[in-house]
Amino acid sequence: MCPDNFFYILLPLVAFLYASVGHGGASGYLALMAIFGFSISQMRPTVLILNLFVAGVSFYNYHRANHFKWSLFYPFAITSIPFAFLGGTISLNISIYKQLLAVLLILSVLRLLGLLGAEEKNTKNIKLWQGLLIGALIGLFSGMIGIGGGIILSPVILLFGWGKIKHTAAVSALFIWVNSAAALLGNFSGGQFSIDEKTPIFLFLTVAGGFFGGYFGSKKFSNKKLNYLLAFVLVIASTKLLLT
């Protein structure tokens, strides 16, 4: 089987796993693209487009299951959207980009293995200034790297006890969507909009995986073995990025 076929098999699997926990899958797509040698200049906008659709279908499923809490979403979104746009206009040095992406992938691995953030029995209300500050920081970083920020926001919410796992997943899905849209606009305005020609195929595969992932995730689906497999892929990608 040729390398391209492996990529096409792994892509919907990554979308399925991420969408099952309310994520768009950007860090996973970036990891795969790094492993398969995609151009750095095309990775960011291509992944943001995939993020928009996968996070969208994931949010749809979680919202239908009544897991979304507006009060947990808007404090982060107010500042994350403009800062994600700003981050999208910034063109990073390739070596710096690779290092930041490698750190993000390691964070993703810790999250997948359940080492970052556990559900608290009693949740606390988030203060507006906390949401504004965290939203701005995550938004800027997300825009620069080409992610929606859910992989960072989710453990933060759980660590501080601001929401249950299902509420966190629903909020993260919409958070990813708005930040991905803002970052894409930033890419476009900064003259950095260049996507892979096979993006329509990638889009079909990720939306299919994301739809089923969001559906089963919102219905209390859990599969730790698949999470371990994805974590292994991310470790390989982060290692490659740090060594090249």
N, C-alpha and C positions, 0 to 999 in steps of 0.2 A: 504494500500500500504506500502511495507516495505521500510526502509530508503534507501537501495541501489537503489530502483527504483526512489525515489525522486532525488537522486544524478544524475542518468542517464538522468533525465528530465531537471534538472537545468544546467548541463554541456554544452550542445549545445546552450542553451539560453544565457549563459554567453559568449560563444565564438562568437555568433551572434552579441551581443551588443558591445563587445570590437572590433571585426573586423570591425564593421560599422564605427568606428572612427580611424581605422588604428592600433589598438593594438592587441597584441597576446593573452591577457587575463590572463596572469600569476597571477596577484594579485587576480583576480576573482576565478581562479582555486585553488589557495592557500587558499582563504577564505572558499570555499566549503569543501576542504579537512580538514581544521581546524575544521569546524562545524561537519563533519562526522567522525572525529576521526582517520584520517590517520596518519601513522608514520611520524614523522618529518624528519627522515633520508631518506625517500623515496619521500617526497614531492618535494624537490628541483629539482633533476634530472628528475623526471616524468613530472613536470610542464614545465621544459625547453624544453623537447621533444615536448610536445603539443604546446608550444610557436612557435617552429620552423615551424611547419606545418601551424598553423593558421595565423601567421604573414606573412608567405610565400604566402598564397592564398589571403590575404588582400592586400599585396603589388602588387600582380599580377593584381588585379582589379583596384587599384588606378593608377598603371603605365599605364595600357591600356587606362585609361581615361585621360592620359597626365597630371597628377597632381604632378609627381615626379620632384624634382629640385636637381640635383647633387650638386650644389653650397651650398645648405642648409644642405646637408647630410655629406659630407666628413670632414668638420672641427670637427664634433663631433666623427665620426667613427675612425679617426686616432688614438686617444688615448683611446677611450672606449673599443675597441677590446682587446688590451693587458691587460687593467686593469680589464675587465670582466673575462678574463682568470685567472688573479691573484686572483680575488675575489672568483672564483670557486674552487680554491685550499684551501681556508680558511674554516675551520670547526668551526662554532660558538657554544658557549654554548647554550643549548636549551632555557633557560630563556631569554637570550639576543636576540636570534633569534626570539622568540615569540614577544618580545617588539618591535623590529625593524619592524617585519611584521605587527604588529598592527598599528604602525605609518604610514606605507606604505598604509594600507587599508583606514585609515582616509584620507590620501592625495587623494586616489582614489575616495572616496566619494565626497570630495570637487570638484574634477575635473568633476565627473559625474553630479553634481548639477550645474555646470557652474560657480562655485565660484573661480576657478583658471584659469585665462587666457581667454581673449575675443579677437575676431578678430579685428585687427586694420585696418582702411581704407587704410593707407599708410604703406608699409613695409620698413624696413631698412636692409642694408647689415650686415651680421654678420662678425666680425673681427676674424681672424684666432686664435689669442690667447684666445679669449672668447670660441670658440668652443673646442679648445684643453683642456682647464681647465675644462669646464663643462662636456665634454665627459669623461674625466678621472674620475671625481667624480661619475658620474652616472654609469659608467662602473664598478667601484670597488664595489659600493653599490649593483648594480644589480647582479653581480656574487656571492656576499655573500648571498643574499636573495634568488636568484633563479628566477629572472625576466629578462625581456629584457630591461627594462628602459624606455619604451615609455610612461608609465604613469607619469614619471617625466619629460622627455624631452618635451612632448607636451605642458604642461602649461608654461614651460620656454620659448619656442619659441614664444608662443602667448603673454606672458607677456612683452617680449622685442620687440615685433612687427617685428620679423624676417621672418614671413611667414603667409600666409592665412591658414584657417582651413583645406582645402583640401590638400594643399601642406604639411602642418604639419602632417596630417594623413599618407600621402604617405611616407614621410621621416621617421616617427616614425615606420612604419611597417618594413622597411628595417633595421633600427637601431636595432629594437628588434630581428630581425633574426640574424644579425651578432653577437650581444652580447650574445644571447642564445647559439649560436654555440660555441663561445669562452668560455662561462661559463661551458658548458657541457664538453668541452675538459679539462678545469681546474678541474672539478669534477672527471673525469676519471683519470687524472694524479695524483690527490691527493688521490686516492683510495676511493672516496666517491660515486661511481657510483652504485646506488641500486634503481631500479625502481619497481613500483607496477606491479604485474603479470597481472593485467587487463588493462595495458596501451594500448594494441592494440584496445580494445573496446573504451577506453577514446579517443583515437586518431581518430577513425572513427567518433565519435559523435562531437568532436570539429572541425574537418576539415569540416564536413557537415555544422555545424552552422557558422563556420568562412567563408566558401565560400559565403554563402548567405548574411552574414553580410557585407563582403567586397564589394559584388556586389551592394547591396542596398545603402550602405554607400557612395560609389563612385558616385552613381546616385542621390545624395542630399537627401538621406533617413534620417529622424529624428523621434525619438519617445521618448519624454521626460518622459512619464509615465513608460515605460520600464526601463529607466535610474533610475527613482526613486525606482523602485522595486529592481534593482540590488544594488543601494546604501543602501537600507534597509538590504539586505543580508550581505553586507560588514560591516555594523555597528554591526550586530549580531556577525560576525566572529571576528572583532577587540575586541569587549567586552569580548568574550570568551577567546581570547588569553591573554588579560590583567588580567583576573581574575583567570587563571589557572597556 
